[in-house]
Structure formats: C-alpha cells, structure tokens
Amino acid sequence: HRPAFVLMSITAETPIPGTVMAGHNRISTQALTSVARAAAGEALGVPAHDVRANWSDDDGLLALSLVMPVAVPNLTAVVRDPGRVAGFGGSIWERAVAAKAQILRRVTELTGAQLSRVDIRISGAAVRGGGRVH
C-alpha cells in the first residue's frame, strides 16, 4: 500500500533531475518513522502498526531500532505439512538478519536518509495461515 504522506510533489516548476536549486528539503521524523515501520513490516510479514521504531544519532548517521513481532506459520498446519515453514523464509534468526539489510536499503531508497545500522528486537510471534491453535 501507499504511505500516508508525500515526500516530494512534482509540478511544472520541478527542475530536471540533477539540477541544483536553492533551498532545502526536510523529511520529518514522523515521515521517516512511517517509512521504517512499513519497510520493517513488509520484511518480516507483519502489519506496520505492529512495529515500534526509534531513531538515534550514530556519529552523524541515523541508527534505527525496531521492536516487532515476526510472522510464523500456524503450528498445527506445520505438523500436517512441514513444508509450510519454507514459505516463511527460514528461521526467525535468519529472517531477522536478512531483514536488517532489506530495511536499511528500503528506507534509504525511499527517504535518502543515511542509516548506519538497523537493530531488530523480536517481541513476539504473529501466527499466519491455517486454522486456530488449540
């Protein structure tokens, strides 16, 4: 889905890419946080509203700390079909490690912000797919 904000609007006066104009652009902390939450949710299969994001200064760059659940398969469904685990992309550890690079790349791509690192703390599991667990 689309972010709830616009980072830049293009008008007839917008210069050709690569042209330098006087002035400055700013992306608010709220906008950066929204992008980070969306990127993190996408990377680990959970809704953005389940992701908490905090920023800190890391020698002039931005360090992103995330606290979030991770999507996991329904355990009853896994017992019936162990192949369902493969659809989630590996162990939780492997997925969190891969997600760091993906989130860093995506946030940088969308905002232009330079991140030094992404830290992820998994706070729980969000069960996806297959009936209820008893």
SULVENUR-V836359 format. One record per residue. N is the residue number from 0. RES is the residue in one letter. D_CENTER is the distance of its C-alpha to the mean C-alpha in Angstrom with 2 decimals. Layout:
BEGIN
n:N res:RES d_center:D_CENTER
n:N res:RES d_center:D_CENTER
END
This chain:
BEGIN
n:0 res:H d_center:12.98
n:1 res:R d_center:13.47
n:2 res:P d_center:12.18
n:3 res:A d_center:14.93
n:4 res:F d_center:15.99
n:5 res:V d_center:17.48
n:6 res:L d_center:16.88
n:7 res:M d_center:20.23
n:8 res:S d_center:23.03
n:9 res:I d_center:25.47
n:10 res:T d_center:29.15
n:11 res:A d_center:32.46
n:12 res:E d_center:32.56
n:13 res:T d_center:29.27
n:14 res:P d_center:30.43
n:15 res:I d_center:30.13
n:16 res:P d_center:27.06
n:17 res:G d_center:28.14
n:18 res:T d_center:30.58
n:19 res:V d_center:30.43
n:20 res:M d_center:31.17
n:21 res:A d_center:31.99
n:22 res:G d_center:29.66
n:23 res:H d_center:26.10
n:24 res:N d_center:22.70
n:25 res:R d_center:20.45
n:26 res:I d_center:16.93
n:27 res:S d_center:16.98
n:28 res:T d_center:15.01
n:29 res:Q d_center:14.26
n:30 res:A d_center:12.90
n:31 res:L d_center:10.73
n:32 res:T d_center:9.48
n:33 res:S d_center:8.97
n:34 res:V d_center:6.99
n:35 res:A d_center:4.72
n:36 res:R d_center:4.88
n:37 res:A d_center:4.75
n:38 res:A d_center:2.20
n:39 res:A d_center:1.96
n:40 res:G d_center:5.00
n:41 res:E d_center:5.73
n:42 res:A d_center:5.74
n:43 res:L d_center:7.83
n:44 res:G d_center:9.59
n:45 res:V d_center:9.59
n:46 res:P d_center:9.88
n:47 res:A d_center:7.72
n:48 res:H d_center:11.05
n:49 res:D d_center:11.06
n:50 res:V d_center:8.42
n:51 res:R d_center:10.33
n:52 res:A d_center:9.36
n:53 res:N d_center:12.33
n:54 res:W d_center:13.43
n:55 res:S d_center:16.53
n:56 res:D d_center:18.85
n:57 res:D d_center:19.28
n:58 res:D d_center:22.46
n:59 res:G d_center:21.50
n:60 res:L d_center:17.90
n:61 res:L d_center:14.82
n:62 res:A d_center:13.55
n:63 res:L d_center:10.27
n:64 res:S d_center:10.84
n:65 res:L d_center:8.76
n:66 res:V d_center:10.94
n:67 res:M d_center:10.13
n:68 res:P d_center:12.12
n:69 res:V d_center:11.78
n:70 res:A d_center:13.44
n:71 res:V d_center:16.93
n:72 res:P d_center:19.92
n:73 res:N d_center:22.83
n:74 res:L d_center:25.27
n:75 res:T d_center:28.31
n:76 res:A d_center:27.03
n:77 res:V d_center:26.37
n:78 res:V d_center:29.95
n:79 res:R d_center:31.26
n:80 res:D d_center:29.18
n:81 res:P d_center:27.63
n:82 res:G d_center:26.14
n:83 res:R d_center:23.42
n:84 res:V d_center:21.60
n:85 res:A d_center:21.19
n:86 res:G d_center:19.11
n:87 res:F d_center:16.27
n:88 res:G d_center:16.02
n:89 res:G d_center:17.97
n:90 res:S d_center:18.23
n:91 res:I d_center:15.62
n:92 res:W d_center:16.19
n:93 res:E d_center:15.87
n:94 res:R d_center:12.62
n:95 res:A d_center:11.10
n:96 res:V d_center:12.78
n:97 res:A d_center:11.62
n:98 res:A d_center:7.89
n:99 res:K d_center:8.54
n:100 res:A d_center:10.05
n:101 res:Q d_center:7.77
n:102 res:I d_center:4.82
n:103 res:L d_center:8.07
n:104 res:R d_center:9.61
n:105 res:R d_center:7.44
n:106 res:V d_center:7.38
n:107 res:T d_center:10.97
n:108 res:E d_center:11.90
n:109 res:L d_center:11.16
n:110 res:T d_center:12.50
n:111 res:G d_center:14.82
n:112 res:A d_center:14.02
n:113 res:Q d_center:14.97
n:114 res:L d_center:12.95
n:115 res:S d_center:15.16
n:116 res:R d_center:12.86
n:117 res:V d_center:9.86
n:118 res:D d_center:11.36
n:119 res:I d_center:10.27
n:120 res:R d_center:12.89
n:121 res:I d_center:13.17
n:122 res:S d_center:15.09
n:123 res:G d_center:16.34
n:124 res:A d_center:16.37
n:125 res:A d_center:15.77
n:126 res:V d_center:18.60
n:127 res:R d_center:18.23
n:128 res:G d_center:21.28
n:129 res:G d_center:25.01
n:130 res:G d_center:27.17
n:131 res:R d_center:27.40
n:132 res:V d_center:27.65
n:133 res:H d_center:31.02
END
